[in-house]
Amino acid sequence: MALTILGVVVASLVAVTEQVGVKRRQLEQNLVASRLVKEATDQIALGKDQVALSRQGVRAQATRQGARAFVGNKTLVEIKGE
């Protein structure tokens, strides 16, 4: 009985640890996306017409009309401009 309970606890711990790791990677990717959008919009504010940046698999594009950061075709962050 005790071994069964211990087995369930260990399996649950492994599952929760994996979920935490996935969530952490998502949060890190969103942080990179937010920073790239800020950097791109800062460059637009300094007078550039278009900006394209890339870091850690996240790409960002910005113009005066707005900016977005994405991975593949999934948008992570998007803001509207003028």
Phi and psi restraints in degrees (range 20) as a CNS / XPLOR table:
assign (resid 1 and name C) (resid 2 and name N)
       (resid 2 and name CA) (resid 2 and name C) 1.0 -63.9 20.0 2
assign (resid 2 and name N) (resid 2 and name CA)
       (resid 2 and name C) (resid 3 and name N) 1.0 -37.7 20.0 2
assign (resid 2 and name C) (resid 3 and name N)
       (resid 3 and name CA) (resid 3 and name C) 1.0 -66.4 20.0 2
assign (resid 3 and name N) (resid 3 and name CA)
       (resid 3 and name C) (resid 4 and name N) 1.0 -35.0 20.0 2
assign (resid 3 and name C) (resid 4 and name N)
       (resid 4 and name CA) (resid 4 and name C) 1.0 -65.2 20.0 2
assign (resid 4 and name N) (resid 4 and name CA)
       (resid 4 and name C) (resid 5 and name N) 1.0 -45.8 20.0 2
assign (resid 4 and name C) (resid 5 and name N)
       (resid 5 and name CA) (resid 5 and name C) 1.0 -62.5 20.0 2
assign (resid 5 and name N) (resid 5 and name CA)
       (resid 5 and name C) (resid 6 and name N) 1.0 -44.2 20.0 2
assign (resid 5 and name C) (resid 6 and name N)
       (resid 6 and name CA) (resid 6 and name C) 1.0 -61.4 20.0 2
assign (resid 6 and name N) (resid 6 and name CA)
       (resid 6 and name C) (resid 7 and name N) 1.0 -40.6 20.0 2
assign (resid 6 and name C) (resid 7 and name N)
       (resid 7 and name CA) (resid 7 and name C) 1.0 -62.4 20.0 2
assign (resid 7 and name N) (resid 7 and name CA)
       (resid 7 and name C) (resid 8 and name N) 1.0 -41.9 20.0 2
assign (resid 7 and name C) (resid 8 and name N)
       (resid 8 and name CA) (resid 8 and name C) 1.0 -65.0 20.0 2
assign (resid 8 and name N) (resid 8 and name CA)
       (resid 8 and name C) (resid 9 and name N) 1.0 -42.1 20.0 2
assign (resid 8 and name C) (resid 9 and name N)
       (resid 9 and name CA) (resid 9 and name C) 1.0 -62.9 20.0 2
assign (resid 9 and name N) (resid 9 and name CA)
       (resid 9 and name C) (resid 10 and name N) 1.0 -45.1 20.0 2
assign (resid 9 and name C) (resid 10 and name N)
       (resid 10 and name CA) (resid 10 and name C) 1.0 -64.0 20.0 2
assign (resid 10 and name N) (resid 10 and name CA)
       (resid 10 and name C) (resid 11 and name N) 1.0 -43.7 20.0 2
assign (resid 10 and name C) (resid 11 and name N)
       (resid 11 and name CA) (resid 11 and name C) 1.0 -62.5 20.0 2
assign (resid 11 and name N) (resid 11 and name CA)
       (resid 11 and name C) (resid 12 and name N) 1.0 -41.0 20.0 2
assign (resid 11 and name C) (resid 12 and name N)
       (resid 12 and name CA) (resid 12 and name C) 1.0 -64.8 20.0 2
assign (resid 12 and name N) (resid 12 and name CA)
       (resid 12 and name C) (resid 13 and name N) 1.0 -41.4 20.0 2
assign (resid 12 and name C) (resid 13 and name N)
       (resid 13 and name CA) (resid 13 and name C) 1.0 -62.8 20.0 2
assign (resid 13 and name N) (resid 13 and name CA)
       (resid 13 and name C) (resid 14 and name N) 1.0 -41.9 20.0 2
assign (resid 13 and name C) (resid 14 and name N)
       (resid 14 and name CA) (resid 14 and name C) 1.0 -62.9 20.0 2
assign (resid 14 and name N) (resid 14 and name CA)
       (resid 14 and name C) (resid 15 and name N) 1.0 -44.1 20.0 2
assign (resid 14 and name C) (resid 15 and name N)
       (resid 15 and name CA) (resid 15 and name C) 1.0 -64.2 20.0 2
assign (resid 15 and name N) (resid 15 and name CA)
       (resid 15 and name C) (resid 16 and name N) 1.0 -44.4 20.0 2
assign (resid 15 and name C) (resid 16 and name N)
       (resid 16 and name CA) (resid 16 and name C) 1.0 -65.7 20.0 2
assign (resid 16 and name N) (resid 16 and name CA)
       (resid 16 and name C) (resid 17 and name N) 1.0 -40.4 20.0 2
assign (resid 16 and name C) (resid 17 and name N)
       (resid 17 and name CA) (resid 17 and name C) 1.0 -61.1 20.0 2
assign (resid 17 and name N) (resid 17 and name CA)
       (resid 17 and name C) (resid 18 and name N) 1.0 -41.4 20.0 2
assign (resid 17 and name C) (resid 18 and name N)
       (resid 18 and name CA) (resid 18 and name C) 1.0 -64.8 20.0 2
assign (resid 18 and name N) (resid 18 and name CA)
       (resid 18 and name C) (resid 19 and name N) 1.0 -42.6 20.0 2
assign (resid 18 and name C) (resid 19 and name N)
       (resid 19 and name CA) (resid 19 and name C) 1.0 -62.9 20.0 2
assign (resid 19 and name N) (resid 19 and name CA)
       (resid 19 and name C) (resid 20 and name N) 1.0 -40.9 20.0 2
assign (resid 19 and name C) (resid 20 and name N)
       (resid 20 and name CA) (resid 20 and name C) 1.0 -63.9 20.0 2
assign (resid 20 and name N) (resid 20 and name CA)
       (resid 20 and name C) (resid 21 and name N) 1.0 -40.9 20.0 2
assign (resid 20 and name C) (resid 21 and name N)
       (resid 21 and name CA) (resid 21 and name C) 1.0 -62.8 20.0 2
assign (resid 21 and name N) (resid 21 and name CA)
       (resid 21 and name C) (resid 22 and name N) 1.0 -42.7 20.0 2
assign (resid 21 and name C) (resid 22 and name N)
       (resid 22 and name CA) (resid 22 and name C) 1.0 -63.4 20.0 2
assign (resid 22 and name N) (resid 22 and name CA)
       (resid 22 and name C) (resid 23 and name N) 1.0 -45.7 20.0 2
assign (resid 22 and name C) (resid 23 and name N)
       (resid 23 and name CA) (resid 23 and name C) 1.0 -62.9 20.0 2
assign (resid 23 and name N) (resid 23 and name CA)
       (resid 23 and name C) (resid 24 and name N) 1.0 -40.2 20.0 2
assign (resid 23 and name C) (resid 24 and name N)
       (resid 24 and name CA) (resid 24 and name C) 1.0 -62.1 20.0 2
assign (resid 24 and name N) (resid 24 and name CA)
       (resid 24 and name C) (resid 25 and name N) 1.0 -43.7 20.0 2
assign (resid 24 and name C) (resid 25 and name N)
       (resid 25 and name CA) (resid 25 and name C) 1.0 -63.1 20.0 2
assign (resid 25 and name N) (resid 25 and name CA)
       (resid 25 and name C) (resid 26 and name N) 1.0 -39.3 20.0 2
assign (resid 25 and name C) (resid 26 and name N)
       (resid 26 and name CA) (resid 26 and name C) 1.0 -63.5 20.0 2
assign (resid 26 and name N) (resid 26 and name CA)
       (resid 26 and name C) (resid 27 and name N) 1.0 -44.3 20.0 2
assign (resid 26 and name C) (resid 27 and name N)
       (resid 27 and name CA) (resid 27 and name C) 1.0 -65.0 20.0 2
assign (resid 27 and name N) (resid 27 and name CA)
       (resid 27 and name C) (resid 28 and name N) 1.0 -40.8 20.0 2
assign (resid 27 and name C) (resid 28 and name N)
       (resid 28 and name CA) (resid 28 and name C) 1.0 -63.3 20.0 2
assign (resid 28 and name N) (resid 28 and name CA)
       (resid 28 and name C) (resid 29 and name N) 1.0 -40.9 20.0 2
assign (resid 28 and name C) (resid 29 and name N)
       (resid 29 and name CA) (resid 29 and name C) 1.0 -65.4 20.0 2
assign (resid 29 and name N) (resid 29 and name CA)
       (resid 29 and name C) (resid 30 and name N) 1.0 -40.4 20.0 2
assign (resid 29 and name C) (resid 30 and name N)
       (resid 30 and name CA) (resid 30 and name C) 1.0 -66.5 20.0 2
assign (resid 30 and name N) (resid 30 and name CA)
       (resid 30 and name C) (resid 31 and name N) 1.0 -35.4 20.0 2
assign (resid 30 and name C) (resid 31 and name N)
       (resid 31 and name CA) (resid 31 and name C) 1.0 -65.5 20.0 2
assign (resid 31 and name N) (resid 31 and name CA)
       (resid 31 and name C) (resid 32 and name N) 1.0 -44.7 20.0 2
assign (resid 31 and name C) (resid 32 and name N)
       (resid 32 and name CA) (resid 32 and name C) 1.0 -59.7 20.0 2
assign (resid 32 and name N) (resid 32 and name CA)
       (resid 32 and name C) (resid 33 and name N) 1.0 -43.7 20.0 2
assign (resid 32 and name C) (resid 33 and name N)
       (resid 33 and name CA) (resid 33 and name C) 1.0 -61.5 20.0 2
assign (resid 33 and name N) (resid 33 and name CA)
       (resid 33 and name C) (resid 34 and name N) 1.0 -45.1 20.0 2
assign (resid 33 and name C) (resid 34 and name N)
       (resid 34 and name CA) (resid 34 and name C) 1.0 -63.4 20.0 2
assign (resid 34 and name N) (resid 34 and name CA)
       (resid 34 and name C) (resid 35 and name N) 1.0 -42.2 20.0 2
assign (resid 34 and name C) (resid 35 and name N)
       (resid 35 and name CA) (resid 35 and name C) 1.0 -65.5 20.0 2
assign (resid 35 and name N) (resid 35 and name CA)
       (resid 35 and name C) (resid 36 and name N) 1.0 -39.9 20.0 2
assign (resid 35 and name C) (resid 36 and name N)
       (resid 36 and name CA) (resid 36 and name C) 1.0 -64.4 20.0 2
assign (resid 36 and name N) (resid 36 and name CA)
       (resid 36 and name C) (resid 37 and name N) 1.0 -42.1 20.0 2
assign (resid 36 and name C) (resid 37 and name N)
       (resid 37 and name CA) (resid 37 and name C) 1.0 -63.3 20.0 2
assign (resid 37 and name N) (resid 37 and name CA)
       (resid 37 and name C) (resid 38 and name N) 1.0 -41.4 20.0 2
assign (resid 37 and name C) (resid 38 and name N)
       (resid 38 and name CA) (resid 38 and name C) 1.0 -63.3 20.0 2
assign (resid 38 and name N) (resid 38 and name CA)
       (resid 38 and name C) (resid 39 and name N) 1.0 -46.2 20.0 2
assign (resid 38 and name C) (resid 39 and name N)
       (resid 39 and name CA) (resid 39 and name C) 1.0 -60.9 20.0 2
assign (resid 39 and name N) (resid 39 and name CA)
       (resid 39 and name C) (resid 40 and name N) 1.0 -42.8 20.0 2
assign (resid 39 and name C) (resid 40 and name N)
       (resid 40 and name CA) (resid 40 and name C) 1.0 -65.7 20.0 2
assign (resid 40 and name N) (resid 40 and name CA)
       (resid 40 and name C) (resid 41 and name N) 1.0 -43.3 20.0 2
assign (resid 40 and name C) (resid 41 and name N)
       (resid 41 and name CA) (resid 41 and name C) 1.0 -69.8 20.0 2
assign (resid 41 and name N) (resid 41 and name CA)
       (resid 41 and name C) (resid 42 and name N) 1.0 -31.1 20.0 2
assign (resid 41 and name C) (resid 42 and name N)
       (resid 42 and name CA) (resid 42 and name C) 1.0 -61.3 20.0 2
assign (resid 42 and name N) (resid 42 and name CA)
       (resid 42 and name C) (resid 43 and name N) 1.0 -42.5 20.0 2
assign (resid 42 and name C) (resid 43 and name N)
       (resid 43 and name CA) (resid 43 and name C) 1.0 -66.8 20.0 2
assign (resid 43 and name N) (resid 43 and name CA)
       (resid 43 and name C) (resid 44 and name N) 1.0 -36.4 20.0 2
assign (resid 43 and name C) (resid 44 and name N)
       (resid 44 and name CA) (resid 44 and name C) 1.0 -63.1 20.0 2
assign (resid 44 and name N) (resid 44 and name CA)
       (resid 44 and name C) (resid 45 and name N) 1.0 -43.2 20.0 2
assign (resid 44 and name C) (resid 45 and name N)
       (resid 45 and name CA) (resid 45 and name C) 1.0 -62.8 20.0 2
assign (resid 45 and name N) (resid 45 and name CA)
       (resid 45 and name C) (resid 46 and name N) 1.0 -27.6 20.0 2
assign (resid 45 and name C) (resid 46 and name N)
       (resid 46 and name CA) (resid 46 and name C) 1.0 -82.8 20.0 2
assign (resid 46 and name N) (resid 46 and name CA)
       (resid 46 and name C) (resid 47 and name N) 1.0 -1.1 20.0 2
assign (resid 46 and name C) (resid 47 and name N)
       (resid 47 and name CA) (resid 47 and name C) 1.0 117.1 20.0 2
assign (resid 47 and name N) (resid 47 and name CA)
       (resid 47 and name C) (resid 48 and name N) 1.0 -4.6 20.0 2
assign (resid 47 and name C) (resid 48 and name N)
       (resid 48 and name CA) (resid 48 and name C) 1.0 -72.1 20.0 2
assign (resid 48 and name N) (resid 48 and name CA)
       (resid 48 and name C) (resid 49 and name N) 1.0 147.9 20.0 2
assign (resid 48 and name C) (resid 49 and name N)
       (resid 49 and name CA) (resid 49 and name C) 1.0 -82.6 20.0 2
assign (resid 49 and name N) (resid 49 and name CA)
       (resid 49 and name C) (resid 50 and name N) 1.0 -39.4 20.0 2
assign (resid 49 and name C) (resid 50 and name N)
       (resid 50 and name CA) (resid 50 and name C) 1.0 -140.8 20.0 2
assign (resid 50 and name N) (resid 50 and name CA)
       (resid 50 and name C) (resid 51 and name N) 1.0 145.6 20.0 2
assign (resid 50 and name C) (resid 51 and name N)
       (resid 51 and name CA) (resid 51 and name C) 1.0 -137.4 20.0 2
assign (resid 51 and name N) (resid 51 and name CA)
       (resid 51 and name C) (resid 52 and name N) 1.0 136.5 20.0 2
assign (resid 51 and name C) (resid 52 and name N)
       (resid 52 and name CA) (resid 52 and name C) 1.0 -131.7 20.0 2
assign (resid 52 and name N) (resid 52 and name CA)
       (resid 52 and name C) (resid 53 and name N) 1.0 125.9 20.0 2
assign (resid 52 and name C) (resid 53 and name N)
       (resid 53 and name CA) (resid 53 and name C) 1.0 -130.4 20.0 2
assign (resid 53 and name N) (resid 53 and name CA)
       (resid 53 and name C) (resid 54 and name N) 1.0 158.0 20.0 2
assign (resid 53 and name C) (resid 54 and name N)
       (resid 54 and name CA) (resid 54 and name C) 1.0 -148.8 20.0 2
assign (resid 54 and name N) (resid 54 and name CA)
       (resid 54 and name C) (resid 55 and name N) 1.0 137.7 20.0 2
assign (resid 54 and name C) (resid 55 and name N)
       (resid 55 and name CA) (resid 55 and name C) 1.0 -157.6 20.0 2
assign (resid 55 and name N) (resid 55 and name CA)
       (resid 55 and name C) (resid 56 and name N) 1.0 130.9 20.0 2
assign (resid 55 and name C) (resid 56 and name N)
       (resid 56 and name CA) (resid 56 and name C) 1.0 52.5 20.0 2
assign (resid 56 and name N) (resid 56 and name CA)
       (resid 56 and name C) (resid 57 and name N) 1.0 40.1 20.0 2
assign (resid 56 and name C) (resid 57 and name N)
       (resid 57 and name CA) (resid 57 and name C) 1.0 83.0 20.0 2
assign (resid 57 and name N) (resid 57 and name CA)
       (resid 57 and name C) (resid 58 and name N) 1.0 -2.4 20.0 2
assign (resid 57 and name C) (resid 58 and name N)
       (resid 58 and name CA) (resid 58 and name C) 1.0 -103.0 20.0 2
assign (resid 58 and name N) (resid 58 and name CA)
       (resid 58 and name C) (resid 59 and name N) 1.0 132.4 20.0 2
assign (resid 58 and name C) (resid 59 and name N)
       (resid 59 and name CA) (resid 59 and name C) 1.0 -112.8 20.0 2
assign (resid 59 and name N) (resid 59 and name CA)
       (resid 59 and name C) (resid 60 and name N) 1.0 147.3 20.0 2
assign (resid 59 and name C) (resid 60 and name N)
       (resid 60 and name CA) (resid 60 and name C) 1.0 -132.3 20.0 2
assign (resid 60 and name N) (resid 60 and name CA)
       (resid 60 and name C) (resid 61 and name N) 1.0 142.5 20.0 2
assign (resid 60 and name C) (resid 61 and name N)
       (resid 61 and name CA) (resid 61 and name C) 1.0 -131.6 20.0 2
assign (resid 61 and name N) (resid 61 and name CA)
       (resid 61 and name C) (resid 62 and name N) 1.0 141.5 20.0 2
assign (resid 61 and name C) (resid 62 and name N)
       (resid 62 and name CA) (resid 62 and name C) 1.0 -143.8 20.0 2
assign (resid 62 and name N) (resid 62 and name CA)
       (resid 62 and name C) (resid 63 and name N) 1.0 144.6 20.0 2
assign (resid 62 and name C) (resid 63 and name N)
       (resid 63 and name CA) (resid 63 and name C) 1.0 -139.5 20.0 2
assign (resid 63 and name N) (resid 63 and name CA)
       (resid 63 and name C) (resid 64 and name N) 1.0 -177.6 20.0 2
assign (resid 63 and name C) (resid 64 and name N)
       (resid 64 and name CA) (resid 64 and name C) 1.0 -65.6 20.0 2
assign (resid 64 and name N) (resid 64 and name CA)
       (resid 64 and name C) (resid 65 and name N) 1.0 -21.8 20.0 2
assign (resid 64 and name C) (resid 65 and name N)
       (resid 65 and name CA) (resid 65 and name C) 1.0 -79.7 20.0 2
assign (resid 65 and name N) (resid 65 and name CA)
       (resid 65 and name C) (resid 66 and name N) 1.0 -16.8 20.0 2
assign (resid 65 and name C) (resid 66 and name N)
       (resid 66 and name CA) (resid 66 and name C) 1.0 154.6 20.0 2
assign (resid 66 and name N) (resid 66 and name CA)
       (resid 66 and name C) (resid 67 and name N) 1.0 -177.0 20.0 2
assign (resid 66 and name C) (resid 67 and name N)
       (resid 67 and name CA) (resid 67 and name C) 1.0 -145.2 20.0 2
assign (resid 67 and name N) (resid 67 and name CA)
       (resid 67 and name C) (resid 68 and name N) 1.0 152.2 20.0 2
assign (resid 67 and name C) (resid 68 and name N)
       (resid 68 and name CA) (resid 68 and name C) 1.0 -150.0 20.0 2
assign (resid 68 and name N) (resid 68 and name CA)
       (resid 68 and name C) (resid 69 and name N) 1.0 151.1 20.0 2
assign (resid 68 and name C) (resid 69 and name N)
       (resid 69 and name CA) (resid 69 and name C) 1.0 -120.4 20.0 2
assign (resid 69 and name N) (resid 69 and name CA)
       (resid 69 and name C) (resid 70 and name N) 1.0 141.4 20.0 2
assign (resid 69 and name C) (resid 70 and name N)
       (resid 70 and name CA) (resid 70 and name C) 1.0 -152.5 20.0 2
assign (resid 70 and name N) (resid 70 and name CA)
       (resid 70 and name C) (resid 71 and name N) 1.0 160.4 20.0 2
assign (resid 70 and name C) (resid 71 and name N)
       (resid 71 and name CA) (resid 71 and name C) 1.0 -124.8 20.0 2
assign (resid 71 and name N) (resid 71 and name CA)
       (resid 71 and name C) (resid 72 and name N) 1.0 119.9 20.0 2
assign (resid 71 and name C) (resid 72 and name N)
       (resid 72 and name CA) (resid 72 and name C) 1.0 62.9 20.0 2
assign (resid 72 and name N) (resid 72 and name CA)
       (resid 72 and name C) (resid 73 and name N) 1.0 -123.2 20.0 2
assign (resid 72 and name C) (resid 73 and name N)
       (resid 73 and name CA) (resid 73 and name C) 1.0 -111.8 20.0 2
assign (resid 73 and name N) (resid 73 and name CA)
       (resid 73 and name C) (resid 74 and name N) 1.0 17.9 20.0 2
assign (resid 73 and name C) (resid 74 and name N)
       (resid 74 and name CA) (resid 74 and name C) 1.0 -97.3 20.0 2
assign (resid 74 and name N) (resid 74 and name CA)
       (resid 74 and name C) (resid 75 and name N) 1.0 116.6 20.0 2
assign (resid 74 and name C) (resid 75 and name N)
       (resid 75 and name CA) (resid 75 and name C) 1.0 -78.4 20.0 2
assign (resid 75 and name N) (resid 75 and name CA)
       (resid 75 and name C) (resid 76 and name N) 1.0 129.1 20.0 2
assign (resid 75 and name C) (resid 76 and name N)
       (resid 76 and name CA) (resid 76 and name C) 1.0 -98.4 20.0 2
assign (resid 76 and name N) (resid 76 and name CA)
       (resid 76 and name C) (resid 77 and name N) 1.0 -41.2 20.0 2
assign (resid 76 and name C) (resid 77 and name N)
       (resid 77 and name CA) (resid 77 and name C) 1.0 -140.4 20.0 2
assign (resid 77 and name N) (resid 77 and name CA)
       (resid 77 and name C) (resid 78 and name N) 1.0 136.6 20.0 2
assign (resid 77 and name C) (resid 78 and name N)
       (resid 78 and name CA) (resid 78 and name C) 1.0 -144.7 20.0 2
assign (resid 78 and name N) (resid 78 and name CA)
       (resid 78 and name C) (resid 79 and name N) 1.0 134.1 20.0 2
assign (resid 78 and name C) (resid 79 and name N)
       (resid 79 and name CA) (resid 79 and name C) 1.0 -131.6 20.0 2
assign (resid 79 and name N) (resid 79 and name CA)
       (resid 79 and name C) (resid 80 and name N) 1.0 150.2 20.0 2
assign (resid 79 and name C) (resid 80 and name N)
       (resid 80 and name CA) (resid 80 and name C) 1.0 -97.9 20.0 2
assign (resid 80 and name N) (resid 80 and name CA)
       (resid 80 and name C) (resid 81 and name N) 1.0 145.2 20.0 2
assign (resid 80 and name C) (resid 81 and name N)
       (resid 81 and name CA) (resid 81 and name C) 1.0 -104.4 20.0 2
assign (resid 81 and name N) (resid 81 and name CA)
       (resid 81 and name C) (resid 82 and name N) 1.0 -142.6 20.0 2
